[in-house]
Amino acid sequence: MKVTELATMGLSHTRNAVAEALYIKTGRDFTRPITFHALVNERCNCKCRHCEYWRQDEYIPEMTIEQWKTTLLSIKEFRGKFSVNFSGGEPLIKKGFIDLLHFCRENDILAGVTTNGAQLNAKNVAAIVAARPFNLNISCDSHLAEVHDYVRGMNGLFRKITEGMALLRQEQEKQGITFPIIIKPTIMSLNFRHLPEIVDWAIGLGATAVNFQPLGRWTPETYNELWIEEKDWVELDRMMQKLIGMKRAGSPIMNSEEILGLMTASFREDSASPENMPCRIGLQEFYIRPDGEVKLCFHFPGIGNTTRQSAKEIWTGEQAQKIRKATIECDKLCLLTCLSQKSLVNKVNQAITILTRQKKAAPPTSATPSEN
């Protein structure tokens, strides 16, 4: 992740912020998508207690790697330089996915990946680092192996993550390439009392930063086991204040103080407060499902499909206009990292957090700036 790349992204976010304000005030739409999430599959090698994908009788069809390439080039034609975060399911089990990362780098598309870490073996890590991703997010819910492996439904997964982190750091040094490695814990009943320890563990492991998100209610376990109930809200508030204190003291926590302060409200299932309205997700997000269906927000119906339409046609189409208006009026309090609203200041602060920590944590390298 380079300053020039972040500056380019910052400029597009600034331009869109003006267009968003104009839309909200007048209804005139000059917005373009600025955040791109790509769900490449629903298939996964974990059986997470808070995920429904592995319980499905069948999965929706998946676009081929060639179709993904066409989709990404269509976005670039419409949008110019952009960044996209790939996730799943588990993207690293999709055949040809790492080749897609290399395609992104070759076409000046900034590609990030969110993975459960189970596939971070020596072969994959070498190929991933060579692709120079924009960032690599690793889902890890605890600094304790027994807790994380239980939540994720895979014995030995914590060990694979710690070994994979070591391989990543070694390979970054070997190839002279740096990019942020971000630990992404999901806050739940089994870990919320230990969130500060998770931050310290992640830093000790060599992670660039930590990015928390609250649990969503998708499965029976999220109702009967993993949800943080009223009796624990005071303690959850105390943990959030401790994280805020750590962040102010320099810990690389990506969440803004505002988002951390709203975590308890998320578990109370509050509606968004007036100061958090209107929701702008429909003015920013391009969320691509495995079959090419595009959504502005996964709580709403799709607006088109990349296998049949260009990115511009999808964003400017009649269905997009209809759903965009509906998202503006939605009062859900969404703090999941793909949905939580971030002001331009929040985004700048996130970039500073990453760059500062990346500089401190970067392995020694003789690479030239053009290689990083």
Secondary structure by P-SEA (a helix, b strand, c coil): ccaaaaaaaaaaaaaaaaaaaaaaccccccccccbbbbccccccccccccccccccccccccccaaaaaaaaaaaaaacccbbbbbbccccccccaaaaaaaaaaaaccbbbbbcccccccaaaaaaaaaacccbbbbbbccccaaaaaaaacccaaaaaaaaaaaaaaaaaaaacbbbbbbbbbbbcccccccaaaaaaaaaaacccbbbbbbbccccccccccccccccaaaaaaaaaaaaaaaaaacccccccaaaaaaaaaaaaccccccccccccccccccccccccbbbcccccccccccccccaaaaaacaaaaaaaaaaaaccccccccccccccaaaaaaaaaaaaaaaaaaccccccccccc
